[in-house]
Structures are given as structure tokens and as C-alpha cells.
Amino acid sequence: EALCPNTRLFNIQRGLLLYQYGRYDEAEIELVKGLEIKPHDDNILIHLGMINLKKGENLLSTNKEQALTFLKQAVSVFDKVISINPGVYQQCFDLIAYIFSKVPGEEEKKALQLDAPHAERAPNPLID
């Protein structure tokens, strides 16, 4: 499939570029379109998880409830990626551990349905 503005491949590339520039809402729209042709693409899914992680992180101090919704979505996406491609288990596990480390309070952590082992992992320096 050619890389032109009317193709899903274009959406994927545009979404990844928008993500790199921190334009998460726009990136999410493009990447979701890309999932229509590549529904099990772990790279697209990881970026969608990262978008949710970033949105959640940005809201933790101002809107904890909405932040937890985004973070829970991120955990769900990373779990899905692990089931699709076990080769990225460590990367996704570290991202889940990072989320766990950022969430204040035991009740909030329970809301994310995270296990205690995640708390023992170090944050991922690539996303700090």
C-alpha cells in the first residue's frame, strides 16, 4: 500500500510523528485509524498505551479520576500487547511498573488492578 494521505499506512506514520511531537490527541486518532489495517500491530498498540500513560500522568495533579481512567487504559493496552507479542513482555512490564510507581495511594493502585510485583520494578528511564 502506497504512503499517501488516503491510506491507513499514512495514518500510522502520521500518528507516530504526531506522538513524537507530543500531540497526543491527534496521534491517537491517526493510530486508531491505523489499527483498522493492522489490529494486532504491537508498535501501534504500545504507542496508544504510551498516549494514555502520558495523558494520565499529565492529569494526576489536577484530575485524579480522569488520570486513573487513562492509566487503567494504558495498563490494559500493555497487557494486550504482551498477549500479542510476548517478545515485548519486559518493555510492557516496565511500563506497567512505571505507572504503578506514579499512582499515589493504595486505593488508586487497586483501581488499576495492578499486582504488587509491579511496584518492585524500577521506573523506565526512557519515559521519565
BELFENKA-V904117 format. One line per field, one symbol per residue. psi: psi as a letter, one per 30 degrees, with the letter a starting at -180 (. if undefined). Layout:
psi->???
This chain:
psi->klilfgleeeeeeeeeeeefggieeeeeeeeeeefefifgjfeeeeeeeeeeeeeeeffefeieeeeeeeeeeeeeeeeeeefejffgeeeeeeeeeeeeffkkkeeeeeffhlleeeffklljffg.
